[in-house]
Amino acid sequence: MPFLRSLTSIMVVTAILSFMMGCNGLAGSNKSGHAEGARGRLGSDESASTDRWTTLRIELFERNNKPAGANSITDNYITQYIQKHFGDPERIKVEFITIPRAEEVGRLQVLMAANQAPDIVFTYDLPTVYNFFTQGKLTDLSPLLDQYGQDLKAVLGEEILSYGRLNGMQFAIPAKRVLTARSTTLIREDWLREAELPLPATTEQFYQALKAFKKIRLEKYGETIYPYGHIDYYHIAPLQYSFWDWNRITEEDLYADPGWIMPGNKDAFKLLNRLYHEGLIDPDFHLDRYAQQFQKDLVNGRVGAATPNTIEPVYMGYLAELQKNDPNAILTPIDPFTNANGKKTKPILEKTGMYIMVPKTSRNAEAAIKYLNWMAQAENYITLQNGIEGVTYEMENGLPVTLENEEANTLLFNYFDYCIILNGKYVSSTDEQLNLKANASTPGFEAFALQSVEYGMNDGIATPQIPTILPSEIKYSAILNDKNDEIFVKVLTAKPEEFDSVYDQEVAEYMMMGGRQVQEEKHRAYQNHK
């Protein structure tokens, strides 16, 4: 049996290497990616024109999360698969242009202003998208979508596509969110057992658990830990929502009013201020906006609880790494933050993900839509999201099940950045439960993922989506986003006796810097839409 297993492994590896060599060199290609065989056949101007290749440049997020042993994010099995199965048949060289995730909006704005943006760009920031639209910087994709995008239209559906359309112009292709759970709180259950505490079911129990973590880990082991990690404005929302007075908040308020002025919001930040001054969160939280240090701290046993994106610890691999470092570690989903009505209110995501655009300066809009349409074909999005069948995943009852091995860890850590038309793993346009199972199929973490989604959706509230251009939001969004970050840090770190005055002053400044104009325009837009 050992010999047979070894022989099977050798055969699999040989097959993969043969495929990758063919992709990496394009079976006799030069460095430009143009097939040498095609070049050798050129004998006239007409044939040269026929065999001419195009370069399609595509934005790619650089998250600086590449695990040891992984290939470059611009040259690996997935990028080679894209080249071989899309690029080569279409005579298109596919080139990925990396942009740091932490700087993506600013970098994209600079590239667009300089007319140097890739052929396919994207962002989650809708005011930025609308700004490009009003400046006439985006290609109308409507005719190309009708001509070359039938598979794309079938996967996304009319409702999703409508959010990228204004005045009859398809200015963007919105990605489809497969799951709308936004974030889920996690806790070190093994630490709770050591402290003889139950899984927290309320905000107060959560707070007591954090205090116990600090006391026990410091006194017993002399360790410096961060009982509550991943502290930023986006991810503290479940705690924040639990303090809001939902009896005084309408759907219109939720759409139009900034969170800073919501009834009860100050109390949420007063608790966070308390956690900061009691040493229950990382004192340098403001330096880790995109949670890169948080992941390292959690993996190395320095974090007791956190509220990351739902299922993120699984699909980004750091839960597996934690358990590899500490086989006794138990990270468990919880749903503790409870409002005055006994509800676990929290935000859930809209149905759309990133907005994919083709700049007006691009000469390759047709190739761009062909690429997105190719991505919408089942055999391709299955590969882009799951890798190599038999190596990184197996098909079981119609589901791609990720295998627990080093190949999967080093290939799939950023699969979502290649399959840009889908946020979340996707297998069916009609069976949502099947899609849920696809996102919870990693061996050993199925129950963790399903529980995370359940808690992430429990009492979830979606903010209304109104597809309309708000000039004030375009004008002030960058300023207000920066002010959001500034307020967040100032109110968390303010001296407790000065908290109220700091909070009130900072929020007043926010409203004067454009917050009031955006709020008023949003109220008008909501009323006109309804």
ROLOBA-317971 format. One record per residue (C-alpha): residue number from 0; residue in one letter; x, y, z. Coordinates in steps of 0.2 Angstrom, whole numbers. Each point is the difference from the previous one (the first is absolute). Layout:
<pts>
[NUM,A,[X,Y,Z]],
...
</pts>
This chain:
<pts>
[0,M,[0,0,0]],
[1,P,[14,13,4]],
[2,F,[8,-4,-17]],
[3,L,[-17,3,-9]],
[4,R,[-3,16,9]],
[5,S,[18,6,-4]],
[6,L,[-3,-5,-19]],
[7,T,[-17,9,0]],
[8,S,[8,16,7]],
[9,I,[14,-1,-12]],
[10,M,[-12,-1,-15]],
[11,V,[-11,14,7]],
[12,V,[15,12,2]],
[13,T,[7,-5,-17]],
[14,A,[-16,4,-8]],
[15,I,[-1,17,8]],
[16,L,[18,5,-4]],
[17,S,[-3,-5,-18]],
[18,F,[-16,11,-1]],
[19,M,[9,15,9]],
[20,M,[15,-1,-11]],
[21,G,[-11,1,-15]],
[22,C,[-9,15,8]],
[23,N,[15,9,7]],
[24,G,[9,-1,-17]],
[25,L,[-15,0,-10]],
[26,A,[7,-15,-9]],
[27,G,[14,9,-9]],
[28,S,[-4,18,3]],
[29,N,[11,14,2]],
[30,K,[0,12,15]],
[31,S,[-14,11,-7]],
[32,G,[-12,-15,0]],
[33,H,[-2,0,-19]],
[34,A,[1,-17,-7]],
[35,E,[16,-4,-10]],
[36,G,[-9,-12,-11]],
[37,A,[-12,13,-5]],
[38,R,[15,12,-4]],
[39,G,[8,-13,-10]],
[40,R,[-15,-2,-11]],
[41,L,[-1,19,-5]],
[42,G,[4,2,-18]],
[43,S,[-9,16,-6]],
[44,D,[-7,16,7]],
[45,E,[-18,-8,0]],
[46,S,[6,-15,10]],
[47,A,[9,11,12]],
[48,S,[-15,10,3]],
[49,T,[-10,-16,3]],
[50,D,[12,-7,13]],
[51,R,[2,17,9]],
[52,W,[-2,-2,19]],
[53,T,[-8,12,12]],
[54,T,[5,3,18]],
[55,L,[-14,1,13]],
[56,R,[6,8,16]],
[57,I,[-10,-4,16]],
[58,E,[0,7,17]],
[59,L,[5,-12,14]],
[60,F,[0,4,19]],
[61,E,[17,-2,9]],
[62,R,[-5,-5,18]],
[63,N,[18,-5,6]],
[64,N,[-7,-16,6]],
[65,K,[9,-12,-10]],
[66,P,[5,-16,10]],
[67,A,[17,-7,0]],
[68,G,[3,-11,-15]],
[69,A,[-14,8,-11]],
[70,N,[4,6,-17]],
[71,S,[-2,18,-5]],
[72,I,[-18,7,-1]],
[73,T,[4,5,-18]],
[74,D,[7,-17,-6]],
[75,N,[-7,-16,7]],
[76,Y,[-12,-14,-5]],
[77,I,[-15,11,0]],
[78,T,[8,14,-11]],
[79,Q,[7,-13,-11]],
[80,Y,[-17,-9,-2]],
[81,I,[-8,17,-4]],
[82,Q,[14,3,-14]],
[83,K,[-2,-18,-7]],
[84,H,[-19,-1,0]],
[85,F,[-5,17,-3]],
[86,G,[15,10,-7]],
[87,D,[7,-12,-12]],
[88,P,[-16,-4,-10]],
[89,E,[-4,18,-1]],
[90,R,[18,6,-4]],
[91,I,[0,10,15]],
[92,K,[15,2,12]],
[93,V,[-7,2,18]],
[94,E,[10,11,11]],
[95,F,[-4,3,18]],
[96,I,[3,17,8]],
[97,T,[2,0,19]],
[98,I,[-7,14,11]],
[99,P,[2,0,19]],
[100,R,[-17,-5,7]],
[101,A,[3,13,14]],
[102,E,[2,14,-13]],
[103,E,[-11,-6,-14]],
[104,V,[-12,15,-1]],
[105,G,[14,13,0]],
[106,R,[11,-9,-12]],
[107,L,[-15,-3,-12]],
[108,Q,[-5,18,0]],
[109,V,[18,5,-4]],
[110,L,[1,-13,-15]],
[111,M,[-17,6,-6]],
[112,A,[5,18,0]],
[113,A,[16,-4,-9]],
[114,N,[-9,-11,-13]],
[115,Q,[11,-14,5]],
[116,A,[-12,-12,8]],
[117,P,[-1,-18,-5]],
[118,D,[-13,-6,-12]],
[119,I,[-10,-8,15]],
[120,V,[-1,9,16]],
[121,F,[-11,-1,15]],
[122,T,[-4,7,17]],
[123,Y,[-13,-3,14]],
[124,D,[-1,19,2]],
[125,L,[-16,6,-8]],
[126,P,[3,19,1]],
[127,T,[16,-3,-9]],
[128,V,[-9,-10,-14]],
[129,Y,[-13,14,-2]],
[130,N,[14,13,-1]],
[131,F,[8,-9,-15]],
[132,F,[-18,-2,-8]],
[133,T,[-3,19,2]],
[134,Q,[17,4,-7]],
[135,G,[-4,-11,-15]],
[136,K,[15,-11,3]],
[137,L,[-9,-17,-1]],
[138,T,[-4,-10,-16]],
[139,D,[-19,-4,-3]],
[140,L,[0,-19,1]],
[141,S,[-18,-2,-5]],
[142,P,[3,-5,-19]],
[143,L,[15,-11,5]],
[144,L,[-10,-9,13]],
[145,D,[-14,-4,-12]],
[146,Q,[12,-6,-13]],
[147,Y,[13,-9,11]],
[148,G,[-7,-2,17]],
[149,Q,[-14,-13,0]],
[150,D,[8,-11,13]],
[151,L,[4,15,11]],
[152,K,[-17,6,-1]],
[153,A,[-7,-17,5]],
[154,V,[11,-2,15]],
[155,L,[-2,18,7]],
[156,G,[-18,3,-5]],
[157,E,[-10,16,-4]],
[158,E,[-1,6,18]],
[159,I,[19,0,3]],
[160,L,[4,8,-17]],
[161,S,[-13,13,2]],
[162,Y,[10,7,15]],
[163,G,[14,4,-13]],
[164,R,[-12,9,-12]],
[165,L,[-5,18,-1]],
[166,N,[-9,9,-14]],
[167,G,[0,-15,-11]],
[168,M,[19,-2,2]],
[169,Q,[9,-15,7]],
[170,F,[14,9,8]],
[171,A,[5,-14,11]],
[172,I,[-2,-19,3]],
[173,P,[-4,-3,18]],
[174,A,[6,-16,8]],
[175,K,[-13,-12,7]],
[176,R,[1,-3,19]],
[177,V,[-3,-18,3]],
[178,L,[-2,2,19]],
[179,T,[-5,16,8]],
[180,A,[6,-3,18]],
[181,R,[12,14,3]],
[182,S,[10,-4,16]],
[183,T,[-1,-13,15]],
[184,T,[8,1,17]],
[185,L,[12,-14,5]],
[186,I,[7,-4,17]],
[187,R,[14,-12,7]],
[188,E,[-11,-13,8]],
[189,D,[15,-9,7]],
[190,W,[4,16,10]],
[191,L,[-18,1,6]],
[192,R,[1,-18,6]],
[193,E,[16,5,10]],
[194,A,[-10,15,7]],
[195,E,[-15,-12,4]],
[196,L,[-11,12,-10]],
[197,P,[-14,-4,-12]],
[198,L,[-1,6,-18]],
[199,P,[-5,18,1]],
[200,A,[-19,2,-4]],
[201,T,[-1,19,4]],
[202,T,[11,15,-2]],
[203,E,[3,0,19]],
[204,Q,[6,-18,0]],
[205,F,[11,4,-15]],
[206,Y,[8,14,10]],
[207,Q,[3,-11,16]],
[208,A,[8,-13,-11]],
[209,L,[12,13,-7]],
[210,K,[5,5,17]],
[211,A,[3,-18,6]],
[212,F,[11,-3,-15]],
[213,K,[11,15,4]],
[214,K,[1,-5,18]],
[215,I,[3,-19,-2]],
[216,R,[12,1,-15]],
[217,L,[10,14,9]],
[218,E,[1,-7,17]],
[219,K,[2,-18,-4]],
[220,Y,[11,1,-16]],
[221,G,[7,18,1]],
[222,E,[-6,2,-18]],
[223,T,[-5,16,-8]],
[224,I,[-16,-3,-10]],
[225,Y,[-14,10,-8]],
[226,P,[-16,-7,7]],
[227,Y,[-10,8,-14]],
[228,G,[8,2,-17]],
[229,H,[-4,6,-17]],
[230,I,[-6,18,5]],
[231,D,[-5,11,-14]],
[232,Y,[-16,10,-4]],
[233,Y,[-6,-13,-13]],
[234,H,[2,-16,11]],
[235,I,[-7,7,17]],
[236,A,[-17,2,-8]],
[237,P,[-9,-15,8]],
[238,L,[5,8,17]],
[239,Q,[-5,17,-6]],
[240,Y,[-17,-5,-6]],
[241,S,[-4,-8,16]],
[242,F,[0,17,9]],
[243,W,[-11,8,-13]],
[244,D,[-18,5,5]],
[245,W,[-8,-9,-15]],
[246,N,[-17,6,6]],
[247,R,[5,17,-6]],
[248,I,[9,-5,-16]],
[249,T,[-10,-1,-16]],
[250,E,[6,-8,-16]],
[251,E,[3,18,-7]],
[252,D,[11,4,15]],
[253,L,[10,-15,-3]],
[254,Y,[3,4,-18]],
[255,A,[3,19,3]],
[256,D,[7,4,17]],
[257,P,[18,-3,4]],
[258,G,[3,-13,14]],
[259,W,[8,14,11]],
[260,I,[-17,8,3]],
[261,M,[-10,-16,2]],
[262,P,[-9,-1,17]],
[263,G,[10,-10,12]],
[264,N,[16,0,-10]],
[265,K,[9,11,13]],
[266,D,[-3,-14,12]],
[267,A,[8,-13,-11]],
[268,F,[16,10,-1]],
[269,K,[0,4,18]],
[270,L,[2,-19,3]],
[271,L,[14,-1,-13]],
[272,N,[8,14,8]],
[273,R,[-1,-9,17]],
[274,L,[7,-16,-9]],
[275,Y,[15,10,-6]],
[276,H,[4,8,17]],
[277,E,[-1,-17,9]],
[278,G,[12,-7,-12]],
[279,L,[-12,-12,-8]],
[280,I,[4,5,-18]],
[281,D,[16,2,-10]],
[282,P,[7,18,5]],
[283,D,[6,1,-18]],
[284,F,[-16,-5,-8]],
[285,H,[0,15,-11]],
[286,L,[16,-6,-9]],
[287,D,[-8,-16,-6]],
[288,R,[-14,6,-11]],
[289,Y,[0,-15,-11]],
[290,A,[2,-12,14]],
[291,Q,[17,-7,-6]],
[292,Q,[8,1,17]],
[293,F,[-17,-7,8]],
[294,Q,[2,-16,-10]],
[295,K,[18,-3,6]],
[296,D,[-5,4,18]],
[297,L,[-15,-12,-1]],
[298,V,[11,-14,-7]],
[299,N,[13,2,13]],
[300,G,[-13,-1,14]],
[301,R,[0,19,5]],
[302,V,[-19,3,-4]],
[303,G,[-14,-6,10]],
[304,A,[-15,6,-10]],
[305,A,[-3,9,-16]],
[306,T,[-14,5,-13]],
[307,P,[8,-3,-17]],
[308,N,[-10,-3,-17]],
[309,T,[-11,-15,1]],
[310,I,[10,-16,-4]],
[311,E,[16,10,-3]],
[312,P,[10,-10,12]],
[313,V,[-4,-15,-11]],
[314,Y,[2,7,-18]],
[315,M,[16,10,5]],
[316,G,[7,-15,8]],
[317,Y,[5,7,17]],
[318,L,[-12,-11,10]],
[319,A,[10,-15,-7]],
[320,E,[16,8,4]],
[321,L,[-6,4,18]],
[322,Q,[-4,-18,3]],
[323,K,[16,-6,-8]],
[324,N,[10,11,12]],
[325,D,[-11,-5,15]],
[326,P,[-10,-16,-2]],
[327,N,[-9,4,16]],
[328,A,[-7,17,-6]],
[329,I,[-19,0,-3]],
[330,L,[-6,16,-9]],
[331,T,[-19,0,1]],
[332,P,[-13,11,-8]],
[333,I,[-12,9,12]],
[334,D,[-14,13,-1]],
[335,P,[1,10,16]],
[336,F,[-5,18,-4]],
[337,T,[-18,2,6]],
[338,N,[-10,16,-1]],
[339,A,[-14,7,12]],
[340,N,[-13,-10,-9]],
[341,G,[10,-17,2]],
[342,K,[5,0,-19]],
[343,K,[17,-3,-7]],
[344,T,[-1,14,-13]],
[345,K,[14,1,-12]],
[346,P,[3,6,-18]],
[347,I,[0,-12,-14]],
[348,L,[7,4,-17]],
[349,E,[-9,6,-16]],
[350,K,[-2,-13,-14]],
[351,T,[13,9,-11]],
[352,G,[19,-2,3]],
[353,M,[14,10,-8]],
[354,Y,[-4,11,-16]],
[355,I,[10,-6,-15]],
[356,M,[3,14,-13]],
[357,V,[9,2,-17]],
[358,P,[8,18,-1]],
[359,K,[-5,10,-15]],
[360,T,[18,1,-5]],
[361,S,[1,-19,-2]],
[362,R,[1,-7,-18]],
[363,N,[-5,-18,7]],
[364,A,[-17,2,6]],
[365,E,[-6,-15,-11]],
[366,A,[14,-11,7]],
[367,A,[-5,6,17]],
[368,I,[-18,-6,-1]],
[369,K,[6,-16,-9]],
[370,Y,[11,-3,15]],
[371,L,[-14,3,13]],
[372,N,[-12,-11,-10]],
[373,W,[13,-14,-1]],
[374,M,[2,2,19]],
[375,A,[-19,-3,1]],
[376,Q,[1,-18,-7]],
[377,A,[-2,-13,13]],
[378,E,[16,-9,-4]],
[379,N,[10,16,1]],
[380,Y,[-7,7,16]],
[381,I,[1,-17,8]],
[382,T,[19,0,-4]],
[383,L,[3,18,5]],
[384,Q,[-8,-2,17]],
[385,N,[6,-18,4]],
[386,G,[16,-3,-10]],
[387,I,[5,-18,-6]],
[388,E,[-12,-14,1]],
[389,G,[8,-15,9]],
[390,V,[14,12,7]],
[391,T,[-9,14,9]],
[392,Y,[-18,-6,-1]],
[393,E,[-11,-15,-4]],
[394,M,[-18,0,-7]],
[395,E,[-12,-8,12]],
[396,N,[-19,0,-4]],
[397,G,[2,15,-11]],
[398,L,[11,10,13]],
[399,P,[18,5,-2]],
[400,V,[7,-5,17]],
[401,T,[17,8,4]],
[402,L,[13,-13,5]],
[403,E,[10,3,16]],
[404,N,[18,1,-7]],
[405,E,[15,11,-3]],
[406,E,[-5,2,-18]],
[407,A,[-17,7,4]],
[408,N,[8,12,13]],
[409,T,[12,7,-12]],
[410,L,[-11,1,-15]],
[411,L,[-17,6,6]],
[412,F,[5,13,13]],
[413,N,[-7,14,-11]],
[414,Y,[-11,-9,-13]],
[415,F,[-13,13,2]],
[416,D,[11,13,-8]],
[417,Y,[0,-10,-17]],
[418,C,[-19,-4,0]],
[419,I,[-5,18,1]],
[420,I,[-18,-2,-6]],
[421,L,[-4,-10,15]],
[422,N,[2,4,19]],
[423,G,[-1,-17,8]],
[424,K,[1,-18,-7]],
[425,Y,[-14,-3,-13]],
[426,V,[-7,-16,-7]],
[427,S,[-18,3,-4]],
[428,S,[-12,14,-6]],
[429,T,[-15,-8,8]],
[430,D,[6,-9,16]],
[431,E,[6,11,14]],
[432,Q,[3,-14,12]],
[433,L,[11,-8,-13]],
[434,N,[10,17,-1]],
[435,L,[1,1,19]],
[436,K,[7,-18,1]],
[437,A,[13,5,-13]],
[438,N,[6,14,11]],
[439,A,[0,-12,15]],
[440,S,[9,-15,-8]],
[441,T,[17,1,7]],
[442,P,[4,-16,9]],
[443,G,[0,2,19]],
[444,F,[-8,17,-1]],
[445,E,[-17,-4,-7]],
[446,A,[-9,3,17]],
[447,F,[10,16,3]],
[448,A,[-5,7,-16]],
[449,L,[-18,-4,1]],
[450,Q,[-2,7,17]],
[451,S,[10,16,-5]],
[452,V,[-13,3,-14]],
[453,E,[-15,-4,11]],
[454,Y,[6,13,13]],
[455,G,[6,12,-13]],
[456,M,[-18,0,-7]],
[457,N,[-10,-1,17]],
[458,D,[-11,16,2]],
[459,G,[10,7,-15]],
[460,I,[-5,17,-7]],
[461,A,[4,5,-18]],
[462,T,[2,19,-4]],
[463,P,[-11,5,-15]],
[464,Q,[9,1,-17]],
[465,I,[-6,15,-10]],
[466,P,[9,1,-17]],
[467,T,[2,19,-2]],
[468,I,[14,12,-1]],
[469,L,[2,11,15]],
[470,P,[11,15,-5]],
[471,S,[3,4,19]],
[472,E,[6,-18,3]],
[473,I,[12,1,-15]],
[474,K,[6,17,6]],
[475,Y,[3,-4,19]],
[476,S,[2,-19,0]],
[477,A,[19,0,1]],
[478,I,[0,14,13]],
[479,L,[-13,-9,11]],
[480,N,[8,-17,-2]],
[481,D,[16,8,7]],
[482,K,[-10,8,14]],
[483,N,[-8,-16,4]],
[484,D,[17,-8,4]],
[485,E,[5,15,10]],
[486,I,[-15,0,11]],
[487,F,[1,-18,3]],
[488,V,[18,1,7]],
[489,K,[-4,16,10]],
[490,V,[-16,-6,8]],
[491,L,[8,-17,5]],
[492,T,[16,8,7]],
[493,A,[-8,15,8]],
[494,K,[2,2,19]],
[495,P,[-16,-7,8]],
[496,E,[-4,16,8]],
[497,E,[2,9,-16]],
[498,F,[-9,-13,-11]],
[499,D,[-17,9,-2]],
[500,S,[7,17,-5]],
[501,V,[13,-9,-12]],
[502,Y,[-14,-10,-8]],
[503,D,[-12,15,-2]],
[504,Q,[13,11,-7]],
[505,E,[7,-13,-12]],
[506,V,[-18,-4,-7]],
[507,A,[-4,18,-1]],
[508,E,[15,3,-11]],
[509,Y,[-5,-15,-11]],
[510,M,[-17,7,-3]],
[511,M,[8,17,-4]],
[512,M,[13,-8,-12]],
[513,G,[-14,-6,-12]],
[514,G,[-9,-13,11]],
[515,R,[-15,11,1]],
[516,Q,[-1,3,-19]],
[517,V,[1,-19,-3]],
[518,Q,[-13,-4,13]],
[519,E,[-12,13,-7]],
[520,E,[2,-6,-18]],
[521,K,[-2,-18,5]],
[522,H,[-16,3,8]],
[523,R,[-6,9,-15]],
[524,A,[6,-15,-11]],
[525,Y,[-9,-12,11]],
[526,Q,[-17,9,0]],
[527,N,[1,3,-19]],
[528,H,[4,-19,-3]],
[529,K,[-14,-6,11]],
</pts>
